[in-house]
């Protein structure tokens, strides 16, 4: 009998286990992950940005956890030897019509406790010489990191603390009883006193397995990237973002210097035909049929069809993708970009067509379910993990048996 099992080996699942191992140092703790390695999905396929918290509604979990999380992430990296760079970024208005939204974003960031500055054309050129903009927000708190390294360090720490870590272990059933939870996997059946569901792209399914009713479904959006060829890396010093479109729930294509070298450009945001579909050709009948028969999706599509059509066009037209990038850096040309790997965002959508905007955590009888944790969840993983660990009730811990070889 385990005391606590965490399902999901991405950065949110591992950070939750990390916090649980500190709150309950004598707990018999286990983590189950269906893949053959940690951080294989959202964590391992994002651009590695340490977000500042500027975009999020003051008072929301995203705002609170992103601002706290960026500080805690940098502290963790320093203590555990993880590669990071708090390089800062600029959010650039390229035309007068974007200035009111830029000002709103600046005020939101200040309300979230960030030390920001508004800069003009000359200062933009000092920060990013190849950017064409009329005004920008300088965000010194933003940075870049290798989130896979962060996960590796947490796995090492959990192993030292005696946690059981199970890869290649896919959960098939979760049954909550009065005094325990039964978890059936493709390897064996686990008994535990409490379970935490951090399964990202599968989170709604695991929640429903446990008998917890939720009015939402995960809709997968694929983000496609290009990479600048080495000869053009000089065009981007750090992070360059556009002013986000207030009529669309994504940030728009941007330039990101990567911690391991290179510069990515993107992403767009298109519906993925498979929950874990990283290629245009990836397709799953069950995944797609769930989307197509969900009334919330059609309500969302009717609201954002114009923006969605533009995203789809950019997916199939490199010329259109480059044209969007040229709004920030006019000198970028098609031949300067080569395709890079994609990521898939797990976005929770309610049946009335409302996108779940904030992190969304749902309790069960003997469980907690993280039902919405898209970006900036990687940045915010330590506050998220602690918040979840704090919600786990005090348990009568099972005696732990250590086998020495």
Buried (B, 14 or more C-beta within 10 A) or exposed (E): EBBBBBBBBBBBBBBBBBBBBEBBEEBBBBBBBBBEBBBBBBBBBBBBBBBBBBBBEBEBBBBBBBBBBBEBBBEBBEEBEBEBBBBBBBBBBBEEEBEEBBBEBBEBBEEBBBEBEEBEEEBBBEBBEBBBBBBBBBBBBBBBBBBBBBBBBBBEBBEEBBBBBBBEBBBEEBEBEEEBBBBBBEEEEBBBBBBBBBBBBBBBBBBBBBEBEBEBBBBBBBBBBBBBEEEBBEBBBBBBBBBBBEEBBBBBBBBBBBBEEBBBBBBBBBBBBBBBBBEBEBEBEEBBEBBEEBEBBEBBEEBBEEBBEBBBBBBEEEEBBBEBBBBBBEEBEEEBBEEBEBBBBBBBBBEEBBBBBBBBBBEBEBBBBBBBBBBBBBBBBBBBBBBBBEEBEEBEBBEEEEEEE
